[in-house]
Amino acid sequence: MADVELDDRPEGEQHPDPLEIPALAPGAMAESRPFPASEAHNTALGFPGELVENWQERAIDKMGELLTKYRSLKVYLDSCVKCGACTDKCHYFLGTGDPKNMPVARQDLFRKVYRRYFTLTGKLFPTLVGAEDLTKDVLDDWYSYFHQCSQCRRCSVFCPYGIDTAEISMAAREIMDSIGVGQKYCNEIIGKVHKIGNNLGLPQPALESTLEDLTEEIEEDTGVTVRFPLDEEGADILLITPSADFFAEPHIDGLIGYAKVFHEAGASWTLSSYASEAANFGMFIGSYEQMRLVARRIRKAALDLGVKRIVVGECGHAYRVAYSFWNTLAGPWDFLDPNYPVPMHICEYTHDLIQKGKLKFDKSQNDHMTLTLHDSCNIARASRMGDTPGGQFEIPRAVIKAVCNNFIDMAVDTIREQTFCCGGGGGLLSDEIIDIRVKGAQPRMRALREVVEEHGVTHMAAICAICKAQFTKVLPEYGFERDTVVSVHQLVSNAIILTPPEDDGAKDDESGDDDAREVLEPRALPADAGAEGEIRDE
């Protein structure tokens, strides 16, 4: 691993604190903005093809609609007292020094327009309450800075009122889409899901070929035939996973790990070519309608295949959408087996098998690595695993420790519920804004360097496709190798001991032996819920 140079300090001087507050640099990121969506990308989702003529009026109308529909949005806009608790909590502010990347300042881009049109004092005395008209300059600021928010919700952890900047960013993006100012990366990807079933636009023949190649690869390496079933009706489990798992490193190594776990469990499982994508970029653009359409595609696949349970692969925002939104967007899911959580994360599935002694590992296969874990923000702060609080933190660590001998956590104030975002989430994973992605990754890179220098850490595991894709892109910018980041199930794949072919009949069969099946307490989704490759290697 290369030495990490994160600033200009003299060699040997103490490395910077991940939480170090930068010097203010007003306007430093004002020109950072993603490519706008084309007319075709916008209209495919039902949005105007370009900025409409009466855009101010339509934007204000849309804001009023959202304020009426989502009570939380109005509460967030009214309750901020400018206490400063969030000012230094955003990774983009820590990485850029631009004051508009302080969560409170980013919120105020929206709040000042809200006050101008929806509060009495803002209508009568706008300058006294910081209210402003929605002008083209303001709209340009929205487009820049609301695309410098990865919706990671770290700021909300520290806010005494629980103000969620992510929800404000989502609302701003939804308003912009409604007047024809969409973002290319997200809108293009959502269109591919509607048309083909995955973010990559990967057709069924290409998917089949990829899965066949993986079966051959595993058999060559191990002598064991591990299948990757596709569209198999009557399977017990539907695996939905980010499409990055089908083509890019280290994602594909995680997919191999899932398959090996299913193989050893004797599980009846399948992938779906109709819904071959777990990710749901509808959340990134703030459109619950687009989220609903993508989620219902998964529901249809589950019904058509007749599965009893759904397992979600390593994708942070995919699991967040499944955990927090599925029930209201695409439910009810009463056709699934109530003995299992809906949804269930692949780490939860593997951990349960480990607890029951159904998997065997040779941990020495990972002895060339000393691991740390990056807690993916959407899982850390917007979901849960297992039946106890904090399971989303403990279960991935337990899986890693079951397959590895060497594990070290990063600094306590940079992990778990306080984890830093990778810098590429929230629909920002595109090359034209690589500058903000690199700068946004700085706090995580500093925390990683601490454990590299103090504990000899060599690799960082993650359970999110966007995190893994972002890190493979930005790690070299900080002196690390691209393969420093690994999938959690890549580690499982390395260590798992597969049953030799001649002993295949001795394995427990979940689908045929009720006594051998895992019986877990059902985990209901919140009744009021609803209100994360790089998906491509750019």
Disulfide bonds with the S-S distance in Angstrom:
none
